[in-house]
C-alpha cells in the first residue's frame, strides 16, 4: 500500500447488468494514493464491470465504494468526476467530429482554467499539440487514446480509471500508451486500469489484482504476481520461468 495512504477502496462489491445475474461476486480492492494498480483476469472475469461500477455507470447491489474515505457507491458519474475521479472507456472515447483542442475544451470543468489546462496537456502529450487542429476521427487508434486520456485529465482528477487502454492498438502505439500512463502517474495521478496485456501492465504497476468469475483470485505487488508460477500458468499463458526464458531468448 502507498505510504501516502488509501485513496480508493471497494469492499465486497456485487454488481451486474440484468436482474439476478451478478458479474461481480464480492470484489475487494484497495488503491493507495500515487499508485498504479492493474486489474487482470480472463475474459468475463468482471474487470470492466468493476471499473464501470466504481465510476457510477452501474449501481452496486451490495458492498461499498469509497473515494478518500467518502462513500460514492451509487453516485452518478458527473458527481464522481467533480469529487476527483475520471474514467476513460475502451470504446467511443472521443468526439470524432471535433478537433483535438475541441475535445479537450469539452473536458474542462472550469472555463477560467481551460487554456492553462490545454497547454499542460500539450506538454504531457506533445503529439496532440502538433495535431491540435486535426479532427479526432481521422487520427490513429493510439492518438485517439491519447486524446481520450488528455480530455479525462482536464478535470484535474486525483484518480484516473482506464478500461483496456491498449486494446486494438497497433504494436507501435501500445508501448507509447503505456509510457504515457507512466508519465501521468509520475505527474501525481493515481491510476487504476483494466488491461488484457497483463504482463506489460503488471510490470509497470505498484500492485495488481487478478479476478476470476467475478471474485478476487490473487493480489500482490506487480512483480510478485508476474513471478508467481500459479498466476502465470493460469492467467498469463505459461509459468513465470517459461516466460522469463522467452523474454531472454534472442529475437530473429
C-alpha positions as CSV (number, residue, x, y, z in Angstrom):
1,X,0.0,0.0,0.0
2,X,1.2,3.5,-0.7
3,X,3.0,5.4,2.0
4,X,0.5,8.3,1.4
5,X,-2.5,6.2,2.4
6,X,-5.5,4.7,0.7
7,X,-7.4,6.8,-1.8
8,X,-9.9,4.3,-3.3
9,X,-11.5,1.1,-2.0
10,X,-14.2,-1.3,-3.0
11,X,-15.4,-3.8,-0.3
12,X,-17.4,-7.0,-1.2
13,X,-18.9,-5.3,-4.3
14,X,-21.7,-7.2,-6.0
15,X,-23.0,-5.9,-9.4
16,X,-24.4,-6.9,-12.7
17,X,-26.2,-5.6,-15.8
18,X,-29.5,-7.5,-15.6
19,X,-31.6,-8.5,-12.5
20,X,-30.5,-11.6,-10.6
21,X,-27.3,-12.1,-12.7
22,X,-24.2,-11.0,-10.9
23,X,-21.0,-10.3,-12.7
24,X,-19.1,-9.2,-9.6
25,X,-19.5,-11.5,-6.7
26,X,-17.9,-9.7,-3.8
27,X,-14.8,-7.9,-5.2
28,X,-12.5,-6.0,-2.8
29,X,-9.6,-3.8,-3.8
30,X,-7.5,-1.1,-2.2
31,X,-5.7,1.6,-4.1
32,X,-3.0,3.8,-2.5
33,X,-2.5,7.4,-3.4
34,X,0.0,7.7,-6.2
35,X,-0.1,4.0,-7.2
36,X,-0.7,2.3,-10.5
37,X,-3.0,-0.6,-9.8
38,X,-3.9,-3.1,-12.5
39,X,-6.8,-5.5,-12.6
40,X,-6.3,-8.5,-14.8
41,X,-8.0,-11.8,-15.4
42,X,-9.7,-13.9,-18.2
43,X,-12.5,-12.6,-20.4
44,X,-15.7,-12.4,-18.5
45,X,-14.0,-12.1,-15.1
46,X,-15.7,-8.8,-14.3
47,X,-12.8,-6.4,-14.8
48,X,-14.6,-3.8,-16.9
49,X,-17.7,-4.2,-14.8
50,X,-15.7,-3.3,-11.8
51,X,-14.4,-0.1,-13.3
52,X,-17.9,0.9,-14.5
53,X,-19.3,0.2,-11.1
54,X,-16.6,2.3,-9.4
55,X,-17.4,5.2,-11.7
56,X,-21.2,5.0,-11.2
57,X,-22.2,3.6,-14.6
58,X,-23.5,0.6,-12.6
59,X,-25.0,0.7,-9.2
60,X,-23.6,-2.0,-6.8
61,X,-26.2,-4.4,-5.4
62,X,-24.1,-5.0,-2.3
63,X,-20.8,-3.7,-0.9
64,X,-19.2,-0.3,-0.5
65,X,-17.0,2.0,-2.7
66,X,-15.1,4.9,-1.1
67,X,-13.0,7.7,-2.5
68,X,-10.8,9.4,0.0
69,X,-12.9,7.8,2.7
70,X,-16.2,9.1,1.4
71,X,-18.9,6.7,0.2
72,X,-19.6,7.1,-3.5
73,X,-21.5,3.9,-4.2
74,X,-24.4,4.7,-6.4
75,X,-23.3,8.3,-7.1
76,X,-23.8,9.5,-10.7
77,X,-20.6,9.7,-12.9
78,X,-20.8,13.5,-13.1
79,X,-20.8,13.7,-9.3
80,X,-17.9,11.3,-9.1
81,X,-16.0,13.4,-11.6
82,X,-16.4,16.5,-9.5
83,X,-15.2,14.5,-6.5
84,X,-11.9,13.9,-8.2
85,X,-12.1,10.7,-10.3
86,X,-12.5,10.3,-14.0
87,X,-12.8,7.4,-16.5
88,X,-11.6,6.6,-20.0
89,X,-13.8,3.9,-21.6
90,X,-12.4,1.4,-24.0
91,X,-14.7,2.4,-26.9
92,X,-16.2,5.6,-28.2
93,X,-14.0,7.6,-26.0
94,X,-13.5,10.7,-28.3
95,X,-15.8,13.1,-30.2
96,X,-14.7,12.1,-33.7
97,X,-16.1,15.2,-35.5
98,X,-14.3,17.6,-33.1
99,X,-10.7,18.6,-33.3
100,X,-8.2,17.6,-30.6
101,X,-8.5,21.0,-29.0
102,X,-12.2,21.0,-29.0
103,X,-12.2,17.5,-27.4
104,X,-10.1,18.9,-24.6
105,X,-12.3,22.0,-24.2
106,X,-15.3,19.7,-23.7
107,X,-13.5,18.0,-20.8
108,X,-12.9,21.2,-18.8
109,X,-15.0,21.8,-15.7
110,X,-13.6,25.4,-15.2
111,X,-13.7,27.7,-18.2
112,X,-11.3,30.1,-16.4
113,X,-8.6,27.5,-16.4
114,X,-9.3,25.8,-19.8
115,X,-6.4,27.4,-21.7
116,X,-3.9,26.7,-19.0
117,X,-5.1,23.1,-18.7
118,X,-4.9,22.6,-22.5
119,X,-1.4,24.0,-22.6
120,X,-0.4,21.5,-19.9
121,X,-2.0,18.6,-21.8
122,X,0.2,19.6,-24.8
123,X,3.2,19.4,-22.6
124,X,2.2,16.0,-21.3
125,X,1.1,14.8,-24.8
126,X,3.3,16.7,-27.3
127,X,1.8,14.7,-30.3
128,X,-1.6,16.2,-29.5
129,X,-0.1,19.7,-29.6
130,X,1.2,19.0,-33.1
131,X,-2.3,17.8,-34.2
132,X,-4.5,20.3,-32.2
133,X,-6.5,21.3,-35.3
134,X,-7.0,17.7,-36.6
135,X,-10.4,16.0,-36.1
136,X,-10.1,13.1,-33.7
137,X,-11.9,10.7,-36.0
138,X,-9.1,11.0,-38.6
139,X,-6.4,10.0,-36.1
140,X,-4.8,6.6,-35.4
141,X,-6.1,4.5,-32.5
142,X,-3.2,5.3,-30.4
143,X,-3.6,9.1,-31.0
144,X,-7.3,8.9,-30.2
145,X,-6.5,7.1,-26.9
146,X,-4.1,10.0,-26.0
147,X,-7.0,12.4,-26.8
148,X,-9.3,10.5,-24.5
149,X,-6.8,10.4,-21.7
150,X,-6.0,14.1,-22.0
151,X,-9.6,15.0,-22.0
152,X,-10.2,13.0,-18.8
153,X,-7.3,14.7,-17.2
154,X,-8.8,18.1,-18.0
155,X,-10.9,17.7,-14.8
156,X,-7.7,17.5,-12.7
157,X,-8.6,14.1,-11.3
158,X,-6.8,12.5,-8.4
159,X,-7.7,9.1,-9.7
160,X,-7.9,8.0,-13.4
161,X,-9.8,4.8,-14.3
162,X,-8.6,3.2,-17.6
163,X,-10.6,0.4,-19.3
164,X,-8.3,-1.6,-21.7
165,X,-6.1,1.4,-22.8
166,X,-4.1,-0.7,-25.2
167,X,-7.0,-2.6,-26.8
168,X,-7.0,-2.7,-30.6
169,X,-3.8,-0.5,-30.9
170,X,-1.1,-1.2,-33.4
171,X,2.0,-2.6,-31.7
172,X,4.0,0.6,-32.2
173,X,1.4,2.5,-30.2
174,X,1.0,0.0,-27.4
175,X,4.3,0.9,-25.8
176,X,3.7,4.6,-26.3
177,X,0.4,4.4,-24.5
178,X,1.9,2.6,-21.5
179,X,4.7,5.2,-21.4
180,X,2.1,8.0,-21.3
181,X,0.3,6.2,-18.5
182,X,3.5,6.1,-16.5
183,X,4.0,9.9,-17.3
184,X,0.6,10.7,-16.0
185,X,1.2,8.7,-12.8
186,X,4.5,10.5,-12.3
187,X,2.6,13.8,-12.6
188,X,0.7,12.8,-9.4
189,X,-2.4,11.0,-10.7
190,X,-3.3,7.6,-9.2
191,X,-4.1,5.1,-12.0
192,X,-6.5,2.1,-11.8
193,X,-6.5,0.2,-15.1
194,X,-8.1,-3.0,-16.5
195,X,-5.8,-4.4,-19.2
196,X,-5.6,-7.6,-21.3
197,X,-1.9,-7.1,-21.9
198,X,-1.5,-8.4,-18.3
199,X,2.3,-8.9,-18.4
200,X,3.1,-5.4,-19.6
201,X,0.6,-3.8,-17.3
202,X,1.7,-5.7,-14.2
203,X,5.3,-4.9,-14.9
204,X,4.7,-1.2,-14.5
205,X,2.2,-1.5,-11.7
206,X,2.8,-1.0,-8.0
207,X,0.2,-3.6,-7.2
208,X,-2.3,-5.8,-9.1
209,X,-5.4,-7.9,-8.6
210,X,-6.4,-11.0,-10.5
211,X,-10.2,-11.5,-10.9
212,X,-11.8,-14.8,-11.9
213,X,-15.6,-15.3,-12.3
214,X,-16.2,-12.0,-10.5
215,X,-14.1,-12.8,-7.4
216,X,-10.7,-12.0,-6.1
217,X,-8.3,-14.7,-7.1
218,X,-4.9,-13.2,-6.4
219,X,-3.4,-9.9,-5.3
220,X,0.1,-8.5,-4.7
221,X,2.8,-6.3,-6.0
222,X,3.0,-6.3,-9.8
223,X,6.4,-8.0,-10.0
224,X,5.3,-10.6,-7.4
225,X,2.3,-11.6,-9.5
226,X,4.4,-11.8,-12.6
227,X,6.9,-14.2,-10.8
228,X,4.1,-16.4,-9.3
229,X,4.1,-19.6,-11.3
230,X,0.4,-20.3,-10.4
231,X,-0.7,-16.9,-11.6
232,X,1.4,-17.1,-14.7
233,X,0.2,-20.6,-15.6
234,X,-3.5,-19.8,-15.0
235,X,-3.7,-16.3,-16.3
236,X,-0.6,-15.3,-18.2
237,X,-0.1,-18.2,-20.6
238,X,2.7,-20.2,-19.1
239,X,4.8,-20.4,-16.0
240,X,6.8,-17.4,-14.8
241,X,10.1,-19.3,-15.5
242,X,8.9,-20.1,-19.1
243,X,8.0,-16.5,-19.7
244,X,11.3,-15.2,-18.4
245,X,13.1,-17.6,-20.7
246,X,11.1,-16.5,-23.7
247,X,11.8,-12.8,-22.9
248,X,15.6,-13.6,-22.6
249,X,15.7,-15.6,-25.9
250,X,17.3,-13.8,-28.9
251,X,14.8,-12.4,-31.4
252,X,15.2,-13.4,-35.1
